[in-house]
Amino acid sequence: MITFERFTLSNGLKVLVHEDTSTPMAVVNVLYDVGARDEDPAQTGFAHLFEHLMFGGSINIPDYDDPLQVAGGENNAYTTNDITNYYCQLPAENLETAFWLESDRMLSLAFNKKSLDVQRKVVCEEFKEHYINKPYGDVWHIMRELAYKVHPYRWMTIGKELSHVENAQLDDVKRFFFKHYTPLNAILVVAGNVKTDQVKALAEKWFGDIPSGEKYVRNIPQEPAQTEERRMSVTRNVPMDAIYKTWHMCGRMDDDYYATDLLSDILGGGASSRLYESLVKHQQLFVQINCYHFGSFDGGLLTIEGQLVKGVDMQVAEKSILDEIEKIKNEMIAERELQKVQNKTESVMAFEDMSVMNRAGSLAFYELLGDGEMMNEEFKKYQDVTTADLHRLANQIFRPENCNTLLYMAE
């Protein structure tokens, strides 16, 4: 049971405090309710560019990392299609250093041409290295375009195309910042060897005067139901053929999310999953195969991806995947198999909660979903999943007209 206190500053900043005296450390986590889905289709990659810009100095602090390292701290950040999250951990007695740093970059970044030029170059290099030059690097650029026609999930966090970040101007960047990086659009979680009264005083002192900003109201076009199968083949300079298949699934807040998550585990979550046992170990058609999803806030994609053993025919490999899917649609899953993935999920969640850093991040995440308290109710929702739920969802999701297939051939 994770306990926490919650309060809101007059500028709208939500603050959650999780006290844990068993550690000498404190974590300060700032989650901004902005991701790649909030970008202009003609200016993508901005949320991720900001993750880099936020470390390039703020209005009063030229370098974010130096003072934090002096205080014995470490930090990082990540961006997804749905959120942007910044976190740092440092000895609890130096907690105020983190408040000073985080509040200053929420107040205003150091918008200057030099910082933008440096970070833009870093992001462009990352784009080239991971998505253009790396084997299989363009898979998700292709698959998102194939699977989504109207929803902004049709581009990746790095951006739809390199030119969008290359051409980012200072004014564009400023507009994006003051629209999204505001107290009204953020959740601050402080966890570790801290006291709620101390956090209240520090939050008022460092964040209380920051202008609240305007509440950003999302108006995202939702993806219509897919009515016909979509397929595509590409040939690339890669070591082996690969198959990627996706099916549209529910969003993160849907009641069916938990059963869908367990279904993906049964199919392809590790070496004892159905796809691995059958297609890697027994039939030896694939070198590796997985089933997963991204936990997307809006309707996501349940994905099966596999790399073929050299010499295996693509049609044979694809048919073997479809055979396993037909099995899971037609035959009820045994209670024992469901129990196994429920137990695995419970142990993964328990392991994650051991770290105060993860607890802070999870509290922010669930608070954004609606209530930090959901963190304590999450496993119960996995326990409540029945084999009938799995059967119903397998038939609902794995319909041919709901499927997108990318055949990725080695030259």
C-alpha positions in Angstrom: 0.0 0.0 0.0 1.6 3.3 -1.1 0.5 6.2 1.1 0.6 9.8 0.0 -0.7 13.3 0.8 -2.0 15.7 -1.9 -2.4 19.4 -2.1 -2.8 22.0 -4.9 -1.1 25.4 -5.1 -3.1 28.5 -6.0 -1.6 28.5 -9.5 -3.0 25.0 -10.1 0.1 22.9 -9.6 -0.8 19.5 -8.1 1.6 18.2 -5.5 1.8 14.7 -4.1 4.0 13.7 -1.2 5.0 10.1 -0.4 7.0 9.8 2.8 9.5 7.0 3.2 12.0 7.2 6.0 13.7 4.0 5.1 15.9 5.8 2.5 18.3 8.7 2.9 17.3 9.9 -0.6 14.5 12.1 -2.0 13.0 12.1 -5.5 11.5 15.1 -7.2 9.4 14.1 -10.2 7.7 16.6 -12.5 5.2 15.2 -15.1 3.9 17.4 -17.8 0.7 16.5 -19.5 2.1 16.8 -23.0 3.4 14.2 -25.5 3.9 13.8 -29.2 0.1 13.5 -29.7 -0.2 17.2 -28.8 2.0 18.4 -31.7 1.0 20.2 -34.9 1.2 17.6 -37.7 3.4 20.0 -39.6 5.7 20.5 -36.6 6.3 17.1 -35.0 9.1 16.0 -32.6 8.7 19.2 -30.5 7.8 17.4 -27.2 11.0 15.3 -27.5 13.0 18.3 -28.6 11.8 20.0 -25.3 13.1 17.1 -23.2 16.5 18.1 -24.5 16.0 21.8 -24.3 15.0 21.5 -20.6 18.5 20.5 -19.8 20.1 23.3 -21.8 19.7 26.0 -19.1 16.8 28.0 -17.7 16.3 31.7 -17.1 18.5 32.0 -14.0 20.6 28.7 -14.2 22.9 28.3 -17.2 23.5 24.6 -16.6 21.0 22.2 -15.0 23.4 19.3 -14.4 26.3 21.0 -12.5 24.4 22.2 -9.4 22.6 18.9 -9.1 25.8 16.9 -9.3 27.4 19.1 -6.6 24.3 18.3 -4.4 25.0 14.5 -5.0 22.1 14.1 -7.4 21.3 12.5 -10.7 18.5 13.1 -13.1 16.9 12.1 -16.4 13.7 12.5 -18.4 11.7 10.7 -21.1 9.0 11.6 -23.6 6.2 9.4 -25.0 3.3 10.0 -27.3 1.3 10.9 -24.2 3.5 12.4 -21.5 6.8 14.1 -20.7 8.4 13.2 -17.4 11.5 14.7 -15.6 12.9 13.2 -12.4 15.9 13.6 -10.2 17.1 11.8 -7.0 19.4 13.4 -4.5 20.3 13.1 -0.7 17.2 14.3 1.2 19.1 17.0 3.0 19.7 18.7 -0.4 16.1 18.5 -1.4 15.8 22.3 -1.9 18.4 22.2 -4.8 15.9 20.1 -6.8 13.1 22.5 -6.1 15.3 25.5 -7.2 16.3 23.7 -10.5 12.8 22.3 -11.4 10.9 25.5 -10.6 13.3 27.7 -12.7 12.9 25.6 -15.8 9.1 25.6 -15.3 9.3 29.4 -14.9 11.1 29.8 -18.2 13.7 28.2 -20.3 16.7 30.2 -21.5 15.4 30.6 -25.0 18.3 31.5 -27.2 19.5 30.6 -30.6 22.7 28.8 -29.3 20.8 26.4 -27.0 18.2 25.6 -29.7 21.0 25.0 -32.3 22.9 22.7 -30.0 19.8 20.6 -29.0 18.3 20.6 -32.5 21.6 19.1 -33.8 21.6 16.5 -31.0 18.0 15.4 -31.8 18.7 15.4 -35.6 21.7 13.1 -35.0 19.6 10.8 -32.8 16.9 10.7 -35.5 19.6 9.7 -38.1 21.3 7.2 -35.8 18.3 5.3 -34.4 15.6 5.7 -37.1 17.4 6.1 -40.5 20.7 4.3 -40.3 19.9 1.6 -37.7 18.6 -1.8 -39.0 14.8 -2.0 -38.6 14.9 1.7 -37.4 12.1 2.8 -39.6 9.7 0.0 -38.7 7.5 2.2 -36.4 7.5 5.1 -38.8 6.0 2.8 -41.4 3.7 0.9 -39.0 2.2 4.0 -37.3 1.4 5.5 -40.8 -0.2 2.2 -41.8 -2.3 1.7 -38.7 -3.4 5.3 -37.9 -5.0 7.6 -40.5 -6.3 10.5 -38.3 -5.0 10.2 -34.8 -1.6 11.9 -34.0 -0.2 8.5 -32.9 0.5 8.2 -36.6 4.0 9.7 -35.9 6.7 8.7 -33.5 7.9 10.7 -30.5 11.1 11.6 -32.4 9.0 13.2 -35.0 7.3 12.4 -38.3 10.3 13.6 -40.4 13.7 15.0 -39.8 12.9 18.4 -41.4 10.3 19.3 -38.7 13.0 19.5 -36.0 15.6 20.8 -38.5 13.3 23.8 -39.3 12.1 24.5 -35.7 12.3 28.2 -35.1 12.7 30.0 -31.8 9.2 31.5 -31.9 7.7 28.0 -32.6 9.5 26.6 -29.7 8.5 29.4 -27.3 4.9 29.0 -28.2 5.0 25.3 -27.5 6.7 25.9 -24.2 4.2 28.5 -22.8 1.3 26.4 -24.0 2.3 23.2 -22.3 4.9 23.6 -19.6 2.8 25.4 -17.0 1.7 24.7 -13.4 -1.8 23.9 -14.6 -0.4 21.3 -16.9 2.0 19.6 -14.4 2.0 17.2 -11.5 4.9 17.4 -8.9 5.6 14.3 -6.8 8.1 14.4 -4.0 9.0 11.1 -2.4 11.5 9.6 0.0 12.9 10.9 3.3 10.7 14.0 3.3 7.9 15.5 5.4 4.7 16.9 3.9 4.9 20.2 5.8 8.5 20.7 4.5 7.4 19.9 0.9 4.5 22.3 1.2 6.8 25.1 2.3 9.3 24.4 -0.5 6.5 24.1 -3.1 5.1 27.5 -2.1 8.5 29.1 -2.0 9.8 27.9 -5.3 6.7 27.2 -7.5 4.0 29.4 -5.9 4.8 32.5 -7.9 5.0 30.9 -11.3 2.1 32.1 -13.5 -0.5 29.3 -13.8 -0.8 29.5 -17.6 -3.9 28.7 -19.5 -5.4 25.2 -19.2 -4.6 23.3 -22.4 -7.8 21.6 -23.6 -7.1 18.6 -25.8 -9.1 18.2 -29.0 -7.6 15.1 -30.7 -9.3 13.4 -33.6 -10.0 9.8 -32.6 -9.1 7.0 -34.9 -12.2 5.5 -36.6 -12.7 1.7 -36.4 -10.5 0.0 -39.1 -12.7 -1.8 -41.6 -10.2 -3.6 -43.8 -6.9 -5.3 -43.5 -3.8 -3.2 -44.4 -0.6 -4.7 -45.7 2.8 -3.4 -46.8 6.2 -4.9 -47.8 9.5 -3.2 -47.7 13.0 -4.4 -48.6 16.0 -3.1 -46.5 19.6 -3.8 -45.8 19.0 -5.9 -42.6 20.4 -9.2 -41.4 17.1 -11.2 -41.4 13.5 -11.0 -42.6 10.9 -9.8 -40.0 7.2 -9.7 -39.6 5.2 -7.0 -37.7 1.5 -7.3 -37.2 -0.6 -4.9 -35.2 -4.3 -4.8 -34.1 -6.1 -1.8 -32.7 -6.9 -2.2 -29.0 -8.5 -0.1 -26.2 -6.9 2.9 -24.5 -5.2 2.9 -21.0 -8.4 3.9 -19.1 -10.7 1.3 -20.6 -11.9 -1.5 -18.4 -10.6 -4.0 -21.0 -7.0 -2.7 -20.8 -6.0 -5.2 -18.0 -7.3 -8.3 -19.8 -5.7 -7.1 -23.1 -2.4 -6.6 -21.3 -2.5 -10.2 -19.9 -3.5 -11.5 -23.3 -0.4 -10.0 -24.8 1.7 -11.7 -22.1 0.1 -15.1 -22.7 0.8 -14.8 -26.4 4.3 -13.4 -26.4 5.6 -12.2 -23.0 8.9 -14.1 -22.7 10.3 -17.6 -23.3 7.4 -19.5 -21.8 4.7 -17.7 -23.9 2.7 -19.4 -26.5 4.4 -17.9 -29.6 7.9 -18.5 -28.3 7.2 -22.1 -27.2 5.6 -23.0 -30.5 7.3 -20.9 -33.2 10.8 -20.5 -31.7 11.4 -23.7 -29.7 9.3 -26.3 -31.5 8.9 -25.2 -35.1 12.1 -23.2 -35.2 10.6 -20.7 -37.7 11.6 -17.6 -35.7 14.8 -16.5 -34.0 12.7 -14.4 -31.6 9.1 -13.4 -31.3 7.2 -11.0 -29.0 3.8 -9.7 -28.3 3.4 -6.3 -26.6 1.7 -2.9 -26.6 2.7 0.6 -25.5 0.0 1.3 -22.8 -1.2 4.2 -25.0 -3.7 6.6 -23.4 -5.9 6.6 -26.5 -6.6 3.5 -28.6 -3.3 1.6 -28.9 -1.8 -1.2 -30.9 -1.4 -4.8 -29.8 1.8 -5.9 -31.6 3.4 -9.2 -32.6 6.9 -8.9 -34.1 9.2 -11.7 -35.0 12.5 -12.2 -36.8 12.6 -15.2 -39.1 15.2 -18.0 -39.1 17.2 -17.7 -42.3 15.7 -19.6 -45.2 12.1 -19.7 -43.7 9.5 -18.6 -46.2 7.6 -15.4 -45.2 4.2 -16.9 -46.0 4.9 -20.0 -43.8 6.0 -17.8 -41.0 3.0 -15.5 -41.1 0.6 -18.5 -41.3 2.2 -19.9 -38.2 1.4 -16.7 -36.3 -2.2 -16.7 -37.6 -2.6 -20.4 -36.5 -1.6 -19.5 -32.9 -4.1 -16.6 -33.0 -6.9 -18.9 -34.3 -6.1 -21.2 -31.3 -6.4 -18.4 -28.8 -9.7 -17.3 -30.4 -11.3 -20.7 -30.6 -10.2 -22.4 -27.4 -10.7 -21.2 -23.9 -7.5 -20.3 -22.1 -6.9 -22.6 -19.1 -7.2 -21.0 -15.6 -3.7 -22.2 -14.8 -2.3 -20.2 -17.8 -4.1 -17.1 -16.7 -2.9 -17.5 -13.1 0.7 -17.8 -14.3 0.6 -14.4 -16.1 -1.3 -12.8 -13.2 1.4 -14.0 -10.8 4.1 -12.7 -13.1 2.4 -9.3 -13.4 2.1 -9.1 -9.6 5.9 -9.8 -9.1 6.9 -7.3 -11.8 4.7 -4.6 -10.1 6.0 -5.4 -6.6 9.6 -5.3 -7.9 9.1 -1.9 -9.5 7.5 -0.5 -6.4 10.7 -1.3 -4.4 12.4 1.8 -5.8 11.4 5.2 -4.4 12.1 6.6 -7.9 9.6 4.3 -9.5 7.0 5.0 -6.9 7.3 8.7 -7.5 6.9 8.2 -11.2 4.0 5.9 -10.8 2.1 8.3 -8.5 2.5 11.1 -11.0 1.3 8.8 -13.8 -1.8 7.6 -12.0 -2.6 11.1 -10.8 -2.6 12.2 -14.4 -4.9 9.2 -15.3 -7.3 10.4 -12.7 -6.1 9.6 -9.2 -2.8 8.6 -7.6 -4.8 6.1 -5.5 -5.2 3.9 -8.6 -1.7 2.8 -8.0 -2.9 0.7 -5.0 -5.9 -0.7 -6.9 -4.1 -1.7 -10.1 -3.2 -5.3 -9.3 -6.8 -6.0 -8.1 -7.9 -5.2 -11.7 -5.5 -7.8 -13.1 -6.7 -10.3 -10.5 -10.3 -9.7 -11.6 -9.7 -10.7 -15.2 -11.4 -14.0 -16.2 -10.7 -16.5 -18.9 -14.1 -15.4 -20.4 -12.7 -11.9 -20.7 -9.6 -13.1 -22.5 -11.8 -15.2 -24.9 -14.1 -12.3 -25.7 -11.2 -9.9 -26.3 -9.2 -12.3 -28.4 -12.2 -12.5 -30.7 -12.8 -8.8 -30.6 -9.2 -7.7 -31.3 -7.9 -10.4 -33.6 -10.3 -9.7 -36.5 -8.7 -9.7 -40.0 -10.1 -6.3 -40.8 -8.6 -4.9 -37.6 -5.0 -6.0 -38.6 -2.0 -4.2 -40.1 0.9 -6.2 -41.5 4.4 -5.1 -42.4 6.6 -7.7 -44.1 10.2 -6.5 -43.7 12.5 -8.3 -46.1 16.2 -8.5 -46.0 17.9 -7.6 -49.4 
